[in-house]
Amino acid sequence: MSTSTYQFDVETAVGAGEQPDDRSPVRFDTTISARWNIGDNPNGGYLAASSLRAMAELAGHPDPLSVTTHYLRPGTGDEPGEIHGRLIRLGRRATTTSAELHQAGTQRLQTVAAFGDLGDPDRADDEPASTSPSLSLAPVPLPEPDSCVDRRALAQGVELPILDRLDVRIDPRWSVAGAADRAEVSGWIRFADGRPPDSKSLVLFADAFPPSVFSLLGTIGWVPTLELTVHVRRRPAPGWIRARFTTNDLSNGMLIENGQLWDSTGRLVAQSRQLALLLV
């Protein structure tokens, strides 16, 4: 189990992996906390975090590079869980793993992730010295966090215990339900207990903002994720994470949301894409 005292580390900790035989998955015990709930269910990014901890143990690399999670059933807070992990392919630069989260004998999610080593975020140049071309996205302009709206103040139609764990500030342009002319939300995020961000926490942060359709459609309650993919591009520097999410594809009660995350130095550290249900 984790020796960290930070809430995220304690509440995503996994036990030592056990493998009955070479053909069986490696099994890790964990406990899912209700402190990360959206309404009655644990947040999807949080649910994936314990699986990432187990998968990193299998991969032997520190950083998730690409994480895709399919949400089969809601998780249950304050209940034990079991993660079944497999090493799919061991590589020098990228190792691929998979994991299933089970609770009460039922599979709740399936995750496939590639792990690697993103290097030191404090390097002056975060790209290897080479002649390879490089492209990135400039950070979205935002008011400073103290000039943004605490997510607790938004009329979201659902209880949010997760906001005892995360400090989320919303750009005032997107903070009033149904008042915007497009489906967008942007703002700042950090851990409430001061834990610095790292590559694994970016998967959580990519799923911790109000749905971007909130600003366009109004109070909509819970928008459960069916599938979430996060591409982690760099290890974040300490401090606030800046984020922007947009939806331009909504039909038949399903939406696709795209997101970008930047660290405190303005570097693009992750991009996300998710398919979610709109429950009205």
C-alpha positions as CSV (number, residue, x, y, z in Angstrom):
1,M,0.0,0.0,0.0
2,S,1.0,3.6,-0.5
3,T,3.0,5.4,2.3
4,S,1.9,8.8,1.1
5,T,-0.4,10.9,3.3
6,Y,-2.1,12.7,0.4
7,Q,-5.7,11.8,0.0
8,F,-5.5,10.8,-3.7
9,D,-2.6,8.4,-3.0
10,V,-4.3,6.8,0.1
11,E,-7.6,6.4,-1.6
12,T,-6.2,4.9,-4.8
13,A,-3.7,2.6,-3.1
14,V,-3.5,-1.1,-4.2
15,G,-2.1,-4.1,-2.4
16,A,0.7,-6.2,-3.5
17,G,-0.1,-8.1,-6.7
18,E,-0.7,-11.8,-6.6
19,Q,-0.7,-14.2,-9.6
20,P,-2.0,-17.8,-9.0
21,D,-0.3,-19.0,-12.2
22,D,1.3,-17.7,-15.4
23,R,-2.0,-17.7,-17.3
24,S,-4.0,-15.8,-14.7
25,P,-4.1,-12.0,-14.3
26,V,-2.2,-10.4,-11.5
27,R,-4.7,-9.5,-8.8
28,F,-4.5,-6.4,-6.6
29,D,-6.8,-5.5,-3.7
30,T,-8.1,-1.9,-3.4
31,T,-10.9,0.0,-1.7
32,I,-13.0,2.6,-3.6
33,S,-13.7,5.7,-1.6
34,A,-17.1,7.6,-1.7
35,R,-15.2,10.8,-1.1
36,W,-14.7,11.2,-4.9
37,N,-18.4,10.8,-5.8
38,I,-20.5,12.6,-8.3
39,G,-23.9,12.1,-6.8
40,D,-24.1,8.5,-5.6
41,N,-21.3,7.2,-7.8
42,P,-17.5,7.5,-7.8
43,N,-16.1,9.8,-10.5
44,G,-14.9,7.9,-13.5
45,G,-11.4,9.4,-13.5
46,Y,-11.0,8.5,-9.9
47,L,-12.2,4.9,-10.6
48,A,-9.6,4.5,-13.2
49,A,-6.8,5.8,-10.9
50,S,-6.5,2.6,-8.8
51,S,-6.2,0.6,-12.0
52,L,-3.5,2.9,-13.2
53,R,-1.5,2.3,-10.0
54,A,-1.7,-1.5,-10.5
55,M,-0.9,-1.2,-14.2
56,A,2.2,0.9,-13.5
57,E,3.5,-1.8,-11.2
58,L,3.1,-4.3,-14.1
59,A,4.6,-2.0,-16.7
60,G,7.7,-0.9,-14.8
61,H,7.5,2.5,-16.4
62,P,6.4,5.6,-14.4
63,D,4.1,7.5,-16.8
64,P,0.8,6.6,-18.5
65,L,1.1,7.7,-22.2
66,S,-2.3,6.6,-23.5
67,V,-5.2,5.5,-21.3
68,T,-8.5,4.2,-22.6
69,T,-11.2,3.2,-20.1
70,H,-14.6,1.7,-20.9
71,Y,-17.1,2.1,-18.1
72,L,-19.3,-1.0,-17.9
73,R,-21.2,-0.3,-14.7
74,P,-21.0,2.4,-11.9
75,G,-18.5,1.8,-9.1
76,T,-19.6,1.7,-5.5
77,G,-18.0,4.0,-2.9
78,D,-16.6,2.8,0.4
79,E,-16.5,-0.8,-0.8
80,P,-13.6,-3.1,-1.6
81,G,-12.5,-3.9,-5.1
82,E,-10.2,-6.2,-7.0
83,I,-8.1,-5.2,-10.0
84,H,-7.1,-7.9,-12.5
85,G,-4.1,-6.7,-14.4
86,R,-2.2,-8.1,-17.4
87,L,1.0,-7.3,-19.2
88,I,0.2,-7.2,-22.9
89,R,3.5,-6.2,-24.4
90,L,6.8,-5.2,-22.8
91,G,8.7,-2.5,-24.7
92,R,11.7,-0.3,-24.2
93,R,9.9,3.0,-24.8
94,A,6.3,1.9,-24.3
95,T,4.7,-1.0,-22.4
96,T,1.1,-1.9,-22.9
97,T,-1.1,-3.3,-20.0
98,S,-4.8,-3.9,-19.3
99,A,-6.8,-4.0,-16.1
100,E,-10.3,-4.8,-15.0
101,L,-11.9,-3.3,-11.8
102,H,-14.3,-5.7,-10.1
103,Q,-16.6,-5.0,-7.1
104,A,-19.0,-7.5,-5.5
105,G,-18.1,-10.0,-8.2
106,T,-19.1,-7.7,-11.1
107,Q,-16.7,-6.0,-13.5
108,R,-17.1,-2.2,-13.4
109,L,-14.5,-1.0,-15.9
110,Q,-11.9,-2.1,-18.4
111,T,-8.8,-0.1,-19.0
112,V,-6.0,-0.4,-21.6
113,A,-2.9,1.8,-21.1
114,A,0.5,2.3,-22.6
115,F,3.2,3.4,-20.1
116,G,6.6,5.0,-20.7
117,D,9.0,7.6,-19.3
118,L,8.2,11.3,-20.0
119,G,11.3,12.6,-18.4
120,D,11.9,15.5,-16.1
121,P,9.4,18.4,-16.2
122,D,12.0,20.8,-14.9
123,R,14.2,20.5,-18.0
124,A,14.5,23.8,-19.8
125,D,13.6,22.0,-23.1
126,D,11.1,19.2,-22.7
127,E,11.8,17.7,-26.1
128,P,14.9,15.6,-26.9
129,A,17.6,17.4,-28.8
130,S,16.8,16.4,-32.4
131,T,15.8,17.8,-35.7
132,S,12.3,16.4,-35.4
133,P,9.4,18.9,-35.9
134,S,7.4,19.9,-32.9
135,L,3.8,21.2,-32.6
136,S,1.8,22.1,-29.5
137,L,-1.3,24.1,-28.4
138,A,-1.1,27.4,-26.6
139,P,-2.9,27.6,-23.3
140,V,-6.4,28.9,-23.3
141,P,-6.6,32.5,-21.9
142,L,-8.2,32.4,-18.4
143,P,-8.7,34.8,-15.5
144,E,-6.5,34.0,-12.5
145,P,-8.0,31.3,-10.2
146,D,-9.1,33.8,-7.6
147,S,-11.2,35.6,-10.2
148,C,-12.9,32.4,-11.3
149,V,-16.0,30.7,-9.8
150,D,-15.6,27.9,-7.3
151,R,-17.4,24.8,-8.8
152,R,-19.4,24.5,-5.6
153,A,-21.3,27.7,-6.6
154,L,-22.6,26.3,-9.9
155,A,-26.2,25.1,-10.1
156,Q,-25.4,21.5,-11.2
157,G,-28.3,19.6,-9.9
158,V,-26.3,16.9,-8.1
159,E,-24.3,16.5,-4.9
160,L,-20.5,16.7,-5.4
161,P,-18.5,15.1,-2.5
162,I,-15.5,15.1,-4.9
163,L,-15.1,18.8,-4.3
164,D,-13.8,18.1,-0.8
165,R,-10.9,16.4,-2.6
166,L,-10.4,18.8,-5.6
167,D,-10.3,22.6,-5.9
168,V,-12.0,23.4,-9.2
169,R,-12.4,27.0,-10.5
170,I,-14.5,27.8,-13.5
171,D,-14.0,30.7,-15.9
172,P,-17.0,33.1,-15.3
173,R,-17.9,32.9,-19.0
174,W,-19.0,29.3,-18.5
175,S,-20.3,29.3,-14.9
176,V,-24.0,30.1,-15.5
177,A,-26.1,27.2,-16.6
178,G,-27.5,27.7,-20.1
179,A,-26.1,31.2,-20.5
180,A,-23.4,30.5,-23.1
181,D,-23.7,30.3,-26.9
182,R,-21.6,27.1,-27.2
183,A,-20.8,24.0,-25.2
184,E,-17.5,24.9,-23.5
185,V,-16.0,25.0,-20.0
186,S,-12.6,26.1,-18.9
187,G,-10.9,26.8,-15.7
188,W,-8.3,25.6,-13.1
189,I,-7.9,22.5,-11.0
190,R,-5.6,21.2,-8.2
191,F,-5.8,18.8,-5.3
192,A,-7.4,20.4,-2.2
193,D,-4.8,19.0,0.1
194,G,-1.8,20.5,-1.8
195,R,-0.7,17.3,-3.5
196,P,1.3,18.3,-6.6
197,P,0.0,17.0,-10.0
198,D,1.7,14.2,-11.7
199,S,1.2,12.2,-14.9
200,K,-1.3,9.7,-13.3
201,S,-3.4,12.5,-11.8
202,L,-4.0,14.1,-15.3
203,V,-6.4,11.2,-16.1
204,L,-8.5,12.2,-13.0
205,F,-8.3,15.9,-13.9
206,A,-9.6,15.2,-17.4
207,D,-12.8,14.0,-16.0
208,A,-13.4,16.3,-13.0
209,F,-14.9,19.4,-14.6
210,P,-18.6,20.1,-15.2
211,P,-19.7,18.7,-18.6
212,S,-19.1,21.3,-21.3
213,V,-22.8,21.1,-22.3
214,F,-23.7,22.6,-18.9
215,S,-22.9,26.1,-20.1
216,L,-25.1,25.7,-23.2
217,L,-28.0,23.5,-22.1
218,G,-28.4,24.4,-18.4
219,T,-28.6,22.2,-15.3
220,I,-28.3,18.6,-16.5
221,G,-27.3,16.6,-13.5
222,W,-25.0,13.5,-14.0
223,V,-23.4,12.8,-17.4
224,P,-22.0,9.3,-17.1
225,T,-18.9,8.5,-19.2
226,L,-19.1,5.4,-21.5
227,E,-15.5,5.7,-22.7
228,L,-12.6,8.0,-21.8
229,T,-9.2,8.3,-23.5
230,V,-6.5,10.5,-22.2
231,H,-3.1,11.1,-23.9
232,V,-0.5,12.3,-21.4
233,R,2.2,14.3,-23.2
234,R,4.4,15.7,-20.4
235,R,4.8,15.4,-16.7
236,P,3.2,18.6,-15.2
237,A,5.1,21.1,-13.2
238,P,3.8,21.9,-9.6
239,G,0.9,24.3,-9.4
240,W,-2.5,24.8,-10.9
241,I,-3.6,22.8,-14.0
242,R,-5.4,24.9,-16.6
243,A,-8.1,23.1,-18.6
244,R,-10.5,23.6,-21.5
245,F,-13.3,21.2,-22.6
246,T,-15.6,21.5,-25.6
247,T,-18.5,19.5,-27.1
248,N,-19.6,20.0,-30.8
249,D,-21.1,16.6,-31.3
250,L,-24.4,15.7,-29.4
251,S,-27.1,13.4,-30.8
252,N,-29.3,10.6,-29.7
253,G,-28.5,11.3,-26.0
254,M,-24.8,10.9,-26.4
255,L,-22.0,13.4,-26.7
256,I,-18.3,13.6,-27.5
257,E,-16.2,16.0,-25.4
258,N,-12.6,17.0,-26.2
259,G,-10.3,18.4,-23.6
260,Q,-6.8,19.9,-23.2
261,L,-4.8,20.4,-20.0
262,W,-1.8,22.7,-19.5
263,D,0.5,23.0,-16.5
264,S,1.6,26.1,-14.5
265,T,4.3,26.8,-17.0
266,G,1.9,26.8,-20.0
267,R,3.0,23.5,-21.4
268,L,0.4,21.2,-22.9
269,V,0.5,18.1,-20.6
270,A,-2.6,16.1,-21.7
271,Q,-5.4,15.8,-24.2
272,S,-8.6,13.9,-23.7
273,R,-11.7,12.7,-25.6
274,Q,-14.7,11.0,-24.1
275,L,-18.1,9.6,-25.1
276,A,-20.8,10.2,-22.5
277,L,-24.5,9.8,-22.0
278,L,-26.7,12.9,-21.5
279,L,-29.3,12.1,-18.9
280,V,-32.1,14.7,-18.7
